[in-house]
Amino acid sequence: MRKFLTLLTLCSLSSLTIQAAELEKNEMKEKKSDFYVAAKALVTLGNTITEEEATLDGGVGKGFGIDLGYRIANGFAVEVDATYDTNTVTEEKDGIKEDYTGTYLTSSFDVVYAHELVENLELFGKIGYEIEYEKIDTIADSYESTTGFIYAAGMEYEVAESVAVLAEYEVTTIDGPRGNSVFLGMLYNF
């Protein structure tokens, strides 16, 4: 009988130790701030548009971006994003092609939903309202602004406490030579 009681006591103590460790782990997760920042490199995929007298063909571009976000609850967050990128835009007019440099500044306000697939790996989707400033050298003297919506999907993998790597694909409704974007970056949760 004594062996049984000793075994039962050891099992109970082990169980309490495991539960205490789980509670401490959950408390540490809860102590993180809801604010985060993500720095991202980006590649734009280009798009072909036809204007009144010419066709503009946007090549692959590159740049960088930053997201500032706040996690609300139940997987939802809001973000303010900004990007800068350049690409080569080929203008074809009357059978003559000329290359120009396109420069793009964008900013958007997004709503994000993230779902934890497995431990440390989240899949997310976002929708937002975007403003894009575009300047194509020698075609336009100043930046022209356009607005539209963005839709994005991606994944985030936590590699250390408060640090994650992320990959994202973003579609824009703005019809221009910049096109859709692919992002790779790092996220830091304060």
VOLUMKE-156065 format. One record per residue: residue number from 0; x, y, z of N, C-alpha, C in turn. Coordinates in nm, 2 decimals, padded with zeros to 4 digits. Example, Ala and Ser with C-alpha at 12.3 -4.5 7.8 and 13.67 -1.06 7.14 Angstrom:
<rs>
[r 0, [01.32, -00.57, 00.78], [01.23, -00.45, 00.78], [01.32, -00.33, 00.78]]
[r 1, [01.28, -00.22, 00.71], [01.37, -00.11, 00.71], [01.29, 00.00, 00.79]]
</rs>
This chain:
<rs>
[r 0, [00.08, -00.12, 00.00], [00.00, 00.00, 00.00], [00.09, 00.13, 00.00]]
[r 1, [00.20, 00.12, 00.08], [00.29, 00.23, 00.08], [00.35, 00.27, -00.05]]
[r 2, [00.38, 00.17, -00.13], [00.44, 00.19, -00.26], [00.34, 00.26, -00.35]]
[r 3, [00.21, 00.21, -00.34], [00.11, 00.27, -00.42], [00.09, 00.42, -00.39]]
[r 4, [00.08, 00.45, -00.26], [00.07, 00.59, -00.21], [00.19, 00.68, -00.26]]
[r 5, [00.31, 00.62, -00.25], [00.43, 00.69, -00.29], [00.42, 00.72, -00.44]]
[r 6, [00.38, 00.62, -00.52], [00.37, 00.63, -00.66], [00.26, 00.74, -00.70]]
[r 7, [00.15, 00.73, -00.63], [00.04, 00.83, -00.65], [00.09, 00.97, -00.62]]
[r 8, [00.16, 00.99, -00.51], [00.22, 01.12, -00.47], [00.31, 01.17, -00.57]]
[r 9, [00.40, 01.09, -00.62], [00.50, 01.13, -00.72], [00.43, 01.17, -00.85]]
[r 10, [00.33, 01.09, -00.89], [00.25, 01.13, -01.01], [00.18, 01.26, -01.00]]
[r 11, [00.13, 01.28, -00.88], [00.05, 01.41, -00.85], [00.15, 01.53, -00.86]]
[r 12, [00.27, 01.51, -00.79], [00.37, 01.62, -00.80], [00.42, 01.65, -00.94]]
[r 13, [00.44, 01.54, -01.02], [00.48, 01.56, -01.16], [00.38, 01.63, -01.24]]
[r 14, [00.25, 01.59, -01.22], [00.14, 01.66, -01.29], [00.13, 01.81, -01.25]]
[r 15, [00.15, 01.84, -01.12], [00.14, 01.98, -01.08], [00.26, 02.06, -01.14]]
[r 16, [00.38, 02.00, -01.14], [00.50, 02.06, -01.20], [00.47, 02.09, -01.35]]
[r 17, [00.42, 01.99, -01.42], [00.39, 02.01, -01.57], [00.29, 02.12, -01.59]]
[r 18, [00.18, 02.12, -01.50], [00.08, 02.23, -01.52], [00.13, 02.36, -01.48]]
[r 19, [00.22, 02.37, -01.38], [00.28, 02.50, -01.35], [00.37, 02.55, -01.46]]
[r 20, [00.44, 02.46, -01.53], [00.53, 02.50, -01.64], [00.44, 02.55, -01.76]]
[r 21, [00.33, 02.48, -01.78], [00.24, 02.53, -01.89], [00.18, 02.66, -01.86]]
[r 22, [00.14, 02.68, -01.73], [00.08, 02.81, -01.70], [00.19, 02.92, -01.71]]
[r 23, [00.31, 02.90, -01.67], [00.42, 02.99, -01.69], [00.44, 03.02, -01.84]]
[r 24, [00.44, 02.92, -01.92], [00.46, 02.94, -02.06], [00.35, 03.03, -02.12]]
[r 25, [00.22, 03.00, -02.08], [00.11, 03.08, -02.13], [00.12, 03.22, -02.08]]
[r 26, [00.16, 03.24, -01.96], [00.17, 03.38, -01.90], [00.28, 03.45, -01.98]]
[r 27, [00.39, 03.39, -02.02], [00.50, 03.45, -02.09], [00.44, 03.50, -02.23]]
[r 28, [00.36, 03.41, -02.29], [00.30, 03.45, -02.42], [00.21, 03.57, -02.41]]
[r 29, [00.14, 03.57, -02.30], [00.04, 03.68, -02.28], [00.12, 03.81, -02.24]]
[r 30, [00.24, 03.81, -02.19], [00.31, 03.93, -02.16], [00.36, 04.01, -02.28]]
[r 31, [00.37, 03.94, -02.39], [00.41, 04.01, -02.51], [00.32, 04.13, -02.54]]
[r 32, [00.37, 04.24, -02.59], [00.29, 04.35, -02.63], [00.21, 04.31, -02.76]]
[r 33, [00.11, 04.39, -02.78], [00.02, 04.36, -02.90], [00.08, 04.44, -03.02]]
[r 34, [00.18, 04.52, -03.00], [00.24, 04.60, -03.11], [00.35, 04.52, -03.18]]
[r 35, [00.36, 04.54, -03.31], [00.47, 04.47, -03.38], [00.51, 04.56, -03.50]]
[r 36, [00.63, 04.53, -03.55], [00.69, 04.59, -03.67], [00.75, 04.49, -03.76]]
[r 37, [00.73, 04.50, -03.89], [00.79, 04.41, -03.98], [00.87, 04.48, -04.09]]
[r 38, [00.99, 04.44, -04.11], [01.07, 04.50, -04.22], [01.08, 04.40, -04.33]]
[r 39, [01.05, 04.44, -04.46], [01.04, 04.34, -04.56], [01.11, 04.39, -04.69]]
[r 40, [01.17, 04.29, -04.76], [01.22, 04.31, -04.89], [01.11, 04.27, -04.99]]
[r 41, [01.10, 04.34, -05.10], [00.99, 04.31, -05.19], [01.03, 04.30, -05.34]]
[r 42, [00.96, 04.22, -05.41], [00.98, 04.21, -05.55], [00.84, 04.23, -05.62]]
[r 43, [00.83, 04.33, -05.71], [00.71, 04.35, -05.78], [00.71, 04.27, -05.91]]
[r 44, [00.60, 04.22, -05.95], [00.60, 04.13, -06.07], [00.57, 04.19, -06.20]]
[r 45, [00.54, 04.32, -06.20], [00.51, 04.40, -06.32], [00.37, 04.37, -06.38]]
[r 46, [00.33, 04.46, -06.47], [00.19, 04.44, -06.53], [00.20, 04.52, -06.66]]
[r 47, [00.12, 04.48, -06.75], [00.11, 04.55, -06.88], [-00.03, 04.62, -06.89]]
[r 48, [-00.02, 04.75, -06.92], [-00.14, 04.83, -06.93], [-00.14, 04.90, -07.07]]
[r 49, [-00.26, 04.92, -07.12], [-00.27, 04.99, -07.25], [-00.34, 05.12, -07.22]]
[r 50, [-00.27, 05.23, -07.26], [-00.33, 05.36, -07.24], [-00.38, 05.40, -07.38]]
[r 51, [-00.42, 05.53, -07.39], [-00.48, 05.58, -07.52], [-00.39, 05.56, -07.64]]
[r 52, [-00.27, 05.60, -07.63], [-00.18, 05.59, -07.74], [-00.06, 05.50, -07.73]]
[r 53, [-00.04, 05.44, -07.61], [00.08, 05.36, -07.58], [00.05, 05.24, -07.49]]
[r 54, [00.14, 05.14, -07.49], [00.13, 05.03, -07.40], [00.25, 05.04, -07.31]]
[r 55, [00.22, 05.03, -07.18], [00.33, 05.03, -07.08], [00.34, 04.89, -07.02]]
[r 56, [00.47, 04.84, -07.03], [00.49, 04.70, -06.97], [00.59, 04.72, -06.86]]
[r 57, [00.54, 04.69, -06.74], [00.63, 04.70, -06.62], [00.71, 04.57, -06.60]]
[r 58, [00.84, 04.59, -06.58], [00.92, 04.47, -06.55], [00.93, 04.44, -06.41]]
[r 59, [01.00, 04.34, -06.37], [01.02, 04.30, -06.23], [01.09, 04.41, -06.16]]
[r 60, [01.04, 04.45, -06.05], [01.10, 04.55, -05.97], [01.14, 04.50, -05.83]]
[r 61, [01.21, 04.59, -05.76], [01.26, 04.55, -05.62], [01.25, 04.68, -05.53]]
[r 62, [01.24, 04.65, -05.40], [01.23, 04.76, -05.31], [01.22, 04.70, -05.16]]
[r 63, [01.16, 04.78, -05.08], [01.15, 04.74, -04.94], [01.02, 04.80, -04.88]]
[r 64, [00.98, 04.75, -04.77], [00.86, 04.79, -04.70], [00.87, 04.78, -04.55]]
[r 65, [00.77, 04.84, -04.48], [00.76, 04.83, -04.34], [00.61, 04.82, -04.30]]
[r 66, [00.58, 04.74, -04.20], [00.45, 04.73, -04.15], [00.45, 04.76, -04.00]]
[r 67, [00.36, 04.85, -03.96], [00.34, 04.87, -03.81], [00.20, 04.82, -03.78]]
[r 68, [00.20, 04.73, -03.68], [00.07, 04.66, -03.65], [00.03, 04.66, -03.51]]
[r 69, [-00.09, 04.63, -03.48], [-00.15, 04.61, -03.35], [-00.24, 04.49, -03.35]]
[r 70, [-00.22, 04.39, -03.27], [-00.30, 04.28, -03.26], [-00.42, 04.31, -03.17]]
[r 71, [-00.54, 04.30, -03.22], [-00.66, 04.33, -03.15], [-00.70, 04.22, -03.06]]
[r 72, [-00.75, 04.11, -03.11], [-00.79, 03.99, -03.04], [-00.84, 03.88, -03.14]]
[r 73, [-00.84, 03.76, -03.09], [-00.89, 03.64, -03.17], [-00.83, 03.63, -03.31]]
[r 74, [-00.70, 03.66, -03.32], [-00.63, 03.65, -03.45], [-00.64, 03.78, -03.54]]
[r 75, [-00.71, 03.88, -03.50], [-00.73, 04.00, -03.58], [-00.62, 04.10, -03.54]]
[r 76, [-00.58, 04.18, -03.64], [-00.48, 04.29, -03.62], [-00.51, 04.40, -03.72]]
[r 77, [-00.46, 04.52, -03.70], [-00.47, 04.63, -03.79], [-00.33, 04.67, -03.82]]
[r 78, [-00.30, 04.71, -03.95], [-00.17, 04.75, -03.99], [-00.17, 04.88, -04.07]]
[r 79, [-00.06, 04.95, -04.06], [-00.03, 05.06, -04.15], [00.10, 05.02, -04.22]]
[r 80, [00.10, 05.02, -04.36], [00.21, 04.97, -04.43], [00.26, 05.08, -04.52]]
[r 81, [00.39, 05.07, -04.55], [00.45, 05.16, -04.65], [00.56, 05.09, -04.73]]
[r 82, [00.57, 05.11, -04.86], [00.67, 05.05, -04.94], [00.73, 05.15, -05.04]]
[r 83, [00.85, 05.12, -05.08], [00.92, 05.20, -05.19], [00.98, 05.09, -05.28]]
[r 84, [00.96, 05.11, -05.41], [01.02, 05.02, -05.51], [01.04, 05.09, -05.64]]
[r 85, [01.12, 05.03, -05.72], [01.15, 05.08, -05.86], [01.14, 04.96, -05.96]]
[r 86, [01.11, 04.99, -06.08], [01.12, 04.89, -06.19], [01.15, 04.96, -06.32]]
[r 87, [01.17, 04.88, -06.42], [01.19, 04.93, -06.56], [01.05, 04.92, -06.63]]
[r 88, [01.01, 05.03, -06.68], [00.88, 05.04, -06.76], [00.91, 05.06, -06.91]]
[r 89, [00.87, 04.97, -06.99], [00.89, 04.98, -07.13], [00.76, 05.04, -07.20]]
[r 90, [00.78, 05.15, -07.26], [00.67, 05.21, -07.33], [00.68, 05.18, -07.48]]
[r 91, [00.57, 05.13, -07.54], [00.56, 05.10, -07.68], [00.46, 05.19, -07.74]]
[r 92, [00.51, 05.28, -07.83], [00.42, 05.38, -07.90], [00.45, 05.38, -08.05]]
[r 93, [00.36, 05.35, -08.13], [00.38, 05.35, -08.28], [00.49, 05.25, -08.32]]
[r 94, [00.50, 05.14, -08.25], [00.60, 05.04, -08.28], [00.74, 05.07, -08.23]]
[r 95, [00.76, 05.18, -08.16], [00.89, 05.21, -08.10], [00.88, 05.19, -07.95]]
[r 96, [00.99, 05.12, -07.90], [00.99, 05.08, -07.76], [01.10, 05.17, -07.69]]
[r 97, [01.07, 05.22, -07.57], [01.17, 05.29, -07.49], [01.15, 05.25, -07.35]]
[r 98, [01.27, 05.24, -07.28], [01.27, 05.20, -07.14], [01.28, 05.32, -07.05]]
[r 99, [01.21, 05.32, -06.94], [01.21, 05.42, -06.84], [01.22, 05.36, -06.70]]
[r 100, [01.25, 05.44, -06.60], [01.25, 05.39, -06.46], [01.12, 05.44, -06.39]]
[r 101, [01.05, 05.34, -06.34], [00.93, 05.37, -06.26], [00.96, 05.36, -06.11]]
[r 102, [00.92, 05.47, -06.04], [00.94, 05.47, -05.89], [00.80, 05.47, -05.83]]
[r 103, [00.78, 05.39, -05.72], [00.65, 05.38, -05.66], [00.66, 05.39, -05.51]]
[r 104, [00.58, 05.47, -05.45], [00.56, 05.49, -05.31], [00.42, 05.45, -05.28]]
[r 105, [00.40, 05.35, -05.19], [00.26, 05.31, -05.15], [00.25, 05.31, -05.00]]
[r 106, [00.12, 05.33, -04.96], [00.08, 05.33, -04.82], [-00.05, 05.26, -04.81]]
[r 107, [-00.08, 05.18, -04.71], [-00.21, 05.12, -04.70], [-00.25, 05.10, -04.55]]
[r 108, [-00.38, 05.09, -04.53], [-00.43, 05.06, -04.40], [-00.50, 04.92, -04.42]]
[r 109, [-00.46, 04.82, -04.34], [-00.50, 04.68, -04.36], [-00.57, 04.62, -04.23]]
[r 110, [-00.66, 04.53, -04.25], [-00.71, 04.44, -04.15], [-00.65, 04.30, -04.18]]
[r 111, [-00.60, 04.24, -04.07], [-00.53, 04.11, -04.09], [-00.60, 04.01, -04.00]]
[r 112, [-00.61, 03.89, -04.05], [-00.65, 03.77, -03.97], [-00.55, 03.67, -03.98]]
[r 113, [-00.50, 03.62, -03.86], [-00.39, 03.52, -03.86], [-00.45, 03.39, -03.78]]
[r 114, [-00.41, 03.28, -03.83], [-00.45, 03.15, -03.77], [-00.33, 03.07, -03.74]]
[r 115, [-00.31, 03.02, -03.62], [-00.20, 02.94, -03.59], [-00.22, 02.80, -03.64]]
[r 116, [-00.14, 02.76, -03.74], [-00.16, 02.62, -03.80], [-00.10, 02.52, -03.71]]
[r 117, [00.02, 02.53, -03.67], [00.09, 02.45, -03.57], [00.17, 02.54, -03.49]]
[r 118, [00.24, 02.49, -03.38], [00.31, 02.58, -03.29], [00.42, 02.65, -03.37]]
[r 119, [00.42, 02.78, -03.35], [00.52, 02.88, -03.41], [00.49, 02.91, -03.56]]
[r 120, [00.39, 02.85, -03.62], [00.36, 02.88, -03.76], [00.22, 02.93, -03.78]]
[r 121, [00.20, 03.05, -03.83], [00.07, 03.11, -03.86], [00.05, 03.14, -04.00]]
[r 122, [-00.07, 03.12, -04.05], [-00.11, 03.16, -04.18], [-00.19, 03.28, -04.17]]
[r 123, [-00.18, 03.38, -04.26], [-00.26, 03.50, -04.24], [-00.31, 03.55, -04.38]]
[r 124, [-00.42, 03.63, -04.37], [-00.47, 03.69, -04.48], [-00.50, 03.84, -04.45]]
[r 125, [-00.49, 03.93, -04.54], [-00.52, 04.07, -04.51], [-00.59, 04.13, -04.63]]
[r 126, [-00.66, 04.24, -04.60], [-00.73, 04.32, -04.70], [-00.71, 04.46, -04.65]]
[r 127, [-00.69, 04.55, -04.75], [-00.66, 04.69, -04.71], [-00.69, 04.79, -04.82]]
[r 128, [-00.69, 04.91, -04.78], [-00.71, 05.03, -04.88], [-00.57, 05.09, -04.90]]
[r 129, [-00.53, 05.11, -05.03], [-00.40, 05.15, -05.06], [-00.40, 05.28, -05.14]]
[r 130, [-00.30, 05.36, -05.12], [-00.27, 05.47, -05.21], [-00.13, 05.45, -05.27]]
[r 131, [-00.12, 05.47, -05.40], [00.01, 05.45, -05.47], [00.05, 05.58, -05.54]]
[r 132, [00.17, 05.62, -05.52], [00.23, 05.74, -05.59], [00.33, 05.68, -05.69]]
[r 133, [00.30, 05.71, -05.82], [00.38, 05.66, -05.93], [00.45, 05.77, -06.00]]
[r 134, [00.58, 05.75, -06.04], [00.65, 05.85, -06.12], [00.73, 05.76, -06.22]]
[r 135, [00.70, 05.78, -06.35], [00.78, 05.72, -06.45], [00.86, 05.83, -06.52]]
[r 136, [01.00, 05.82, -06.51], [01.09, 05.92, -06.56], [01.06, 05.96, -06.70]]
[r 137, [01.06, 06.08, -06.73], [01.04, 06.15, -06.86], [00.90, 06.13, -06.92]]
[r 138, [00.82, 06.04, -06.86], [00.68, 06.03, -06.90], [00.59, 06.12, -06.81]]
[r 139, [00.62, 06.13, -06.68], [00.55, 06.21, -06.59], [00.65, 06.30, -06.51]]
[r 140, [00.62, 06.43, -06.50], [00.71, 06.52, -06.43], [00.70, 06.51, -06.28]]
[r 141, [00.59, 06.46, -06.23], [00.57, 06.45, -06.08], [00.50, 06.32, -06.05]]
[r 142, [00.49, 06.29, -05.92], [00.42, 06.17, -05.88], [00.27, 06.18, -05.90]]
[r 143, [00.21, 06.08, -05.96], [00.06, 06.07, -05.97], [00.01, 05.97, -05.87]]
[r 144, [-00.10, 06.01, -05.81], [-00.16, 05.91, -05.71], [-00.28, 05.84, -05.76]]
[r 145, [-00.29, 05.72, -05.71], [-00.40, 05.63, -05.74], [-00.44, 05.55, -05.62]]
[r 146, [-00.57, 05.52, -05.60], [-00.61, 05.44, -05.49], [-00.67, 05.31, -05.53]]
[r 147, [-00.67, 05.21, -05.44], [-00.73, 05.09, -05.47], [-00.73, 05.00, -05.35]]
[r 148, [-00.75, 04.87, -05.37], [-00.75, 04.78, -05.26], [-00.64, 04.68, -05.28]]
[r 149, [-00.59, 04.62, -05.16], [-00.50, 04.51, -05.17], [-00.56, 04.39, -05.10]]
[r 150, [-00.52, 04.27, -05.15], [-00.55, 04.14, -05.08], [-00.42, 04.07, -05.07]]
[r 151, [-00.40, 04.01, -04.96], [-00.27, 03.94, -04.94], [-00.29, 03.81, -04.86]]
[r 152, [-00.20, 03.72, -04.88], [-00.19, 03.59, -04.80], [-00.05, 03.56, -04.77]]
[r 153, [-00.02, 03.50, -04.66], [00.12, 03.47, -04.63], [00.13, 03.38, -04.50]]
[r 154, [00.25, 03.36, -04.46], [00.28, 03.28, -04.34], [00.39, 03.35, -04.26]]
[r 155, [00.38, 03.32, -04.13], [00.48, 03.38, -04.04], [00.53, 03.27, -03.95]]
[r 156, [00.66, 03.25, -03.94], [00.72, 03.15, -03.85], [00.80, 03.21, -03.75]]
[r 157, [00.77, 03.18, -03.62], [00.84, 03.24, -03.51], [00.97, 03.16, -03.49]]
[r 158, [01.09, 03.23, -03.50], [01.22, 03.16, -03.49], [01.28, 03.18, -03.36]]
[r 159, [01.24, 03.28, -03.28], [01.28, 03.31, -03.15], [01.17, 03.39, -03.08]]
[r 160, [01.19, 03.41, -02.95], [01.09, 03.48, -02.87], [01.08, 03.62, -02.93]]
[r 161, [00.96, 03.65, -02.98], [00.92, 03.78, -03.03], [00.98, 03.81, -03.17]]
[r 162, [01.04, 03.71, -03.24], [01.10, 03.73, -03.37], [01.05, 03.63, -03.46]]
[r 163, [01.00, 03.67, -03.58], [00.94, 03.58, -03.68], [00.99, 03.61, -03.82]]
[r 164, [01.00, 03.51, -03.91], [01.02, 03.54, -04.05], [00.89, 03.53, -04.12]]
[r 165, [00.87, 03.61, -04.22], [00.74, 03.60, -04.29], [00.76, 03.60, -04.44]]
[r 166, [00.66, 03.55, -04.51], [00.65, 03.55, -04.66], [00.51, 03.59, -04.69]]
[r 167, [00.49, 03.67, -04.79], [00.36, 03.73, -04.82], [00.35, 03.75, -04.97]]
[r 168, [00.23, 03.72, -05.03], [00.20, 03.75, -05.17], [00.08, 03.85, -05.16]]
[r 169, [00.10, 03.97, -05.23], [00.00, 04.07, -05.23], [-00.05, 04.11, -05.37]]
[r 170, [-00.18, 04.11, -05.38], [-00.25, 04.15, -05.51], [-00.31, 04.29, -05.49]]
[r 171, [-00.29, 04.37, -05.59], [-00.35, 04.51, -05.59], [-00.45, 04.53, -05.70]]
[r 172, [-00.55, 04.61, -05.67], [-00.65, 04.64, -05.77], [-00.61, 04.76, -05.86]]
[r 173, [-00.50, 04.82, -05.82], [-00.45, 04.94, -05.89], [-00.40, 04.89, -06.03]]
[r 174, [-00.45, 04.95, -06.14], [-00.41, 04.91, -06.27], [-00.29, 04.99, -06.31]]
[r 175, [-00.17, 04.94, -06.30], [-00.05, 05.01, -06.34], [00.06, 04.92, -06.37]]
[r 176, [00.18, 04.97, -06.41], [00.29, 04.88, -06.45], [00.36, 04.82, -06.33]]
[r 177, [00.33, 04.86, -06.21], [00.40, 04.80, -06.09], [00.35, 04.65, -06.07]]
[r 178, [00.23, 04.62, -06.07], [00.18, 04.49, -06.05], [00.17, 04.44, -05.91]]
[r 179, [00.16, 04.31, -05.89], [00.15, 04.25, -05.76], [00.29, 04.23, -05.70]]
[r 180, [00.29, 04.20, -05.57], [00.42, 04.20, -05.50], [00.44, 04.07, -05.42]]
[r 181, [00.56, 04.03, -05.40], [00.60, 03.92, -05.31], [00.70, 03.98, -05.21]]
[r 182, [00.67, 03.95, -05.08], [00.75, 04.00, -04.97], [00.82, 03.89, -04.89]]
[r 183, [00.94, 03.92, -04.84], [01.01, 03.83, -04.75], [01.06, 03.93, -04.64]]
[r 184, [01.05, 03.89, -04.51], [01.10, 03.98, -04.41], [01.10, 03.92, -04.27]]
[r 185, [01.13, 04.01, -04.18], [01.14, 03.98, -04.04], [01.04, 04.06, -03.96]]
[r 186, [00.97, 04.00, -03.86], [00.87, 04.06, -03.78], [00.92, 04.06, -03.63]]
[r 187, [00.91, 04.18, -03.57], [00.95, 04.18, -03.42], [00.83, 04.23, -03.34]]
[r 188, [00.79, 04.15, -03.24], [00.68, 04.18, -03.15], [00.73, 04.24, -03.03]]
[r 189, [00.69, 04.36, -03.00], [00.74, 04.44, -02.88], [00.70, 04.37, -02.75]]
</rs>
